[in-house]
Amino acid sequence: MSLAPAASGPGSVLDARDLARHGIGRLAHRGPDGHGVAGDATSAVAMCRLRVRSRPADGVPFTTGHDGVHLAYNGEVYAVGSGAREGAPRVTVPRGGLDEAQAVAEHDTAALDGMYALVRRAPDGSVEISRDPLGIKPLYLRRGPQGVAVASEIPALLDVFGPARVRPAAVAQFVLLGRVVDGGTCYEDIEPVPPGARLLLKEGRCERLPGSGPWQADVAAAPGDTAPQAVRDAVARAVDRVLVSDRPLGLALSGGLDSTVLALELAGRGIEDLATVSVVPRGNGDGVRDVAELGLPGGAWRGWRHTWTEFGPADLFAGISDAVAVLGEPTALTSVPMYAALARLARESGIVVLLLGEGADEVFGGYRSYLGLDGLASAEQFYLAPDRLALVGDLLEPQAREAAREALRAALPASDGRSAAETTRDFEYEHSLEPLLRRADHLLMARGIEGRTPFLHGGLPALGRSFPMSELVRGGQTKVPLRQAYASRLPRWIDEVKKPFRAPVDEWLAGPRREDVLRELEERRDLFAAAGLRAAGVDRLVGDVRAGRPGATGLVFPLLSLGSWLERAGSAAANLPTPPRGA
């Protein structure tokens, strides 16, 4: 974790060191292995440490000798050098800690393969911040009259410059689209640092440095060979890179292709001492009760210590409040409480570094919803199908609904004559992948666990992007190149359908629990109205769910999450806007 408030100057009534101490206290769960603050009254950096590879005696923030530079760093760099992205053999691997932080500070993102968020404070008090191109490690920025602050999680920024106010435009985007797409958050003055960005904070101002680049920089590193063997080689290279650790490693098993491929790679290396964990949602066929279900060859996996936990309706609805507290925002992902259960299980199993299959669906086109992309005239239709618009119906005022639609249009990449499938893929990298990575990071770090994502390293993103979507998704199947690459070793995955890592809310709301949930929505009508929703629309949705209208239950979880978040965000009445007339 890193936090770097930059106060407006020596005359400021705020002391940046005090702000940094307060912020790092809100993030103590991210680093049980030490914490510290460096700087002065005008700018400071703070860091709490989860030690994975760095030297145990290193203090934090890291210092670079006698030049007065302090580094607060979150993440891992697996390779540095001209071949770090595409996997050329001549790369170096930093030792960890200070060495990694210096590598991020001194190299362009194109020379790094890793996940990182870095804050570098110079002797003159200026602060440079960097984030990896895919946004694997989170970083948020808050601007206020008193200065600028950055932190790894939103909750650490909520009271840095006074209470943060709810942003109705973002709430409307969340209700319509299930996410915020205009580059901000649900708070007025808090925003994510863009993936790949390098920013300079000085005297309370924020400037973008040249050379900043998002994930598109990876396209230039696309390999020429996309044969099945090349795919297997890239996966093997990525797995090798993420295995470096001084702390206990584990693997999350969903029973899907992605985690099964990782299990196959680990078993093929003869790794016998490995803890594996799985969440088994009741009723959707996902999860792993026994590693033998994966059909792995060889015998190394027989020594793995597997633990699983069942997840049901009570777990989902009881977990919403804690989930939004950790994320700092509402979520439409029913998998978030499931991830919290996974993190708890991993912690109980002694895991400190957990390998995840995240990113494979974006890299190789894995979502079942992509099968319908060929029939769409534009990417906008993928996110705003007529039935979705009809379901949202009266929840939003027409002006707010249209503004949210316009935010989507502005965020979608220009088609430039490309298909809807290709423009959708570009959008998914920024607006679908990052929320999933944030989910994994926040829920795991809440238990002091580092999540690692092999499918986003070792040149795999560039390799995936070298395939057109028509080759990734075809013949009624997704992730075709990855399936073909492992066809001989995992033959059942040639035709097996992807199982989504989400709760079957439709089924879980069919029983007696439904009325309790709907009553909760009704009781929050005034709270929703204060955030810009129409109370009549909430009543209409509740009626649609009771009447069994197709798709209506899909809005229940997002609204429960929104309600829980609003209760926290609006604990001070001034944080909520004035309800619109007619609500």
Buried (B, 14 or more C-beta within 10 A) or exposed (E): BBBBBBBBBEEBEBBBBBBBBBBBEBBEBBBEBBBBBBBEBBBBBBBBBBBBBBEEEBEBBBBBEEEEBBBBBBBBBBBBBEBBBBBEEEBEBBEBBBBBBBBBBEBEBBBBBBBBBBBBBBEEBBBBBBBBBBBBBBBBBBBBEBBBBBBBBBBBBBBBBEEBBBBBBBBBBBBBBBBBBBEBBBBBBBBBBBBBBBBBBBBBEBEEEEEBBBBBBBEEBBBEEBEBEBBBBBBBBBBBBBBBBEBBBBBBBBBBBBBBBBBBBBBBEEBEEBBBBBBBBBBBEBBBEEBEBBBBEEEBBEEBEBBBBEBBBEBBBEBBBBBBEBBBBBBBBBBBBBBBBBBBBBBEBEBBBBBBBBBBBBBBBBBBEBBBBEEBEBBBBBBBBEEBEEBBBBBBBEEBBEBBBEBBEEBBBEEEEBBBBBBBBBBBBBBBBBBBBBBBBBBBBBBBBBBBBBBBBBBBBBBBBBBBBBEBBBEEBBBBBBBBBBEEBBEEBEEBEBBBBBBBBBEBBEEEBBEEBBEBBEEBBEBBBBBBBBBBBBBBBBEBBEEEBEBBBBBBBBBBBBBBBBEBBBEEEEBBBEBBEEB
